[in-house]
Amino acid sequence: MLGRGVLSRLHTLTQQETFTLTLYLDIDQNKQANRKRGFVVQAEALLKDLRATHGPDRRLAEANRRALALVKKLRPNGKSALVVVNTAAKLAELIEIGLPFAASAHWRKGAFLRPVVEAVDEHENYGVVLTSTQRARLFIAHMGEITEHEDLISDTTARSKALGTDQWRSQGRRERRHEEEVALHAKRVIDALHELALRQPFDRLIVAGTKKATAQLVRLLPRRLQGKLVRTLTMPVTASKKEVLQGILKLQQRMEREQETLLIEGLEAELHDGGKAVAGFAPVLDAINQGRVWKLLYDKKLKIKGGECGDCGSYTPETKGPCPYCGGKVKAAAQTLDRLSQTVFEMAGQVEVVDGPAANRLVKHGSIAALLRY
Ligand SMILES: [Zn+2]
């Protein structure tokens, strides 16, 4: 499972003078092209391109060899694979990911982790409880994968059985007993959740299941878990893992869209003279050059090409000509958006790629904007 821990380790291990090879592969076995080891062919082609771009380099050749060996050994389960190799750091790892990533290869200082960092940010760890008044199943969902951890059953009695004429007196007692048992079950579920949180920490909690059981559980949640609760979903306790995952993914998408809309509202509130935001390609580049960007936002569909000064490293909206800062020679920056994001990340800033209604709203601001630190 890919989490922040793995990413920060890869990041730290590759912060060296020597270059790191980063490879993203599409290994989805639902795609015809990837079957019969098609992903090995894909890796070979990407690495060949990389060699052509960088010319003869002993270290790159060695890194490529190590990466290919890992890819050839792979029995794919996930949708994509991330390979990171830095021979000087004795690092050669392949990590499968349950989400699609565009195939690409990078040879540079520091592993190229931006795509996967963005994805991890969008996909937090979710603890999921699926409960009825008798049974509860606990899951952890992360980046398009779900794992079932626990299936507990309490012997809660039925609320009311068919009543005989002389049984009406005991009905109240039976109801009370049932309520007590439902509460007891909820407490057991909360204990199990605490244990799960120790083994496998989660950022957010989703309570799913029958109406009565979810309501009872939510009422009894301790404050710390209450704070993680994002929403409740009505779902039968017998739902398949796939159905649970689909329910969560739908919920996540809705929440992401809501957050993005809030972000754009925050941006618009600061887009005035002296405000802490800028919009449009040239002003955003200027802010990045000055190291003022706290959060870069752009439309997922945005395609732009900018330049980079060979002398001072500044970005420019033009892809050639003299640098407006130092007069040096500007050359086109390949993969401009990737370069910009990388620079923002290096300044400990964030990058938000927006989609849907928020992206439509960003169009009138040039589809790219930035929130500033000062
Ligand atoms: Zn310059």
Boltz pocket constraint, residues with backbone or C-beta under 6 A from the ligand:
constraints:
  - pocket:
      binder: B
      contacts: [[A, 309], [A, 310], [A, 311], [A, 312], [A, 313], [A, 314], [A, 323], [A, 324], [A, 325], [A, 326], [A, 327], [A, 328]]
      max_distance: 6.0
